[in-house]
Amino acid sequence: MDLRCRKTTCKFNKDLTCMAKNVGITQKLVCKTFELDKGKEEQDFSKLIFSENPPKIADYRHLRDVCLKCNAKCLFNNEGCCLANGITINASLQKEPKCMTYLKP
C-alpha cells in the first residue's frame, strides 16, 4: 500500500508520503493518525505542483506491513481494513486531514 499525504504539518509526513506504521480512518474519512508537528510549515502544494519549483515527492514505496484500519462506509473497506492499493490524505490547508481515496459502495 502506498500512503500519500498533503498534510505537511503531520509528524509522519515526509515529502508528501506518510511514514506512520499504522494508519486509521474514521467514519467521517478523517485520518486519526495525524499528529501535529509544530516545527513543520503548512504548505499548499496545489499551487506549487505546476510551478517552476515543484515540491519533492517521495518515491513510491509498497508497504506490506502497514495496518490501515478504516471505519468509513467505503468500497475499499473489508471488515475494517482498507483494501485499496494506496490512499491519499488531502486537506493541506484545512483543519482535518481526510482520505481522498473514498469510494461510495
Rosetta blueprint (number, residue, H / E / L):
1 M L
2 D E
3 L E
4 R E
5 C E
6 R L
7 K L
8 T L
9 T L
10 C E
11 K L
12 F L
13 N E
14 K E
15 D L
16 L L
17 T E
18 C E
19 M L
20 A L
21 K L
22 N E
23 V E
24 G E
25 I E
26 T L
27 Q L
28 K L
29 L L
30 V E
31 C E
32 K L
33 T L
34 F L
35 E L
36 L E
37 D L
38 K L
39 G L
40 K L
41 E L
42 E L
43 Q L
44 D L
45 F H
46 S H
47 K H
48 L H
49 I L
50 F L
51 S L
52 E L
53 N L
54 P L
55 P L
56 K L
57 I L
58 A L
59 D L
60 Y L
61 R L
62 H L
63 L L
64 R L
65 D L
66 V L
67 C E
68 L E
69 K E
70 C E
71 N L
72 A L
73 K L
74 C L
75 L L
76 F L
77 N E
78 N E
79 E L
80 G L
81 C E
82 C E
83 L L
84 A L
85 N L
86 G E
87 I E
88 T E
89 I E
90 N E
91 A L
92 S L
93 L L
94 Q L
95 K L
96 E L
97 P L
98 K E
99 C E
100 M L
101 T L
102 Y L
103 L L
104 K L
105 P L
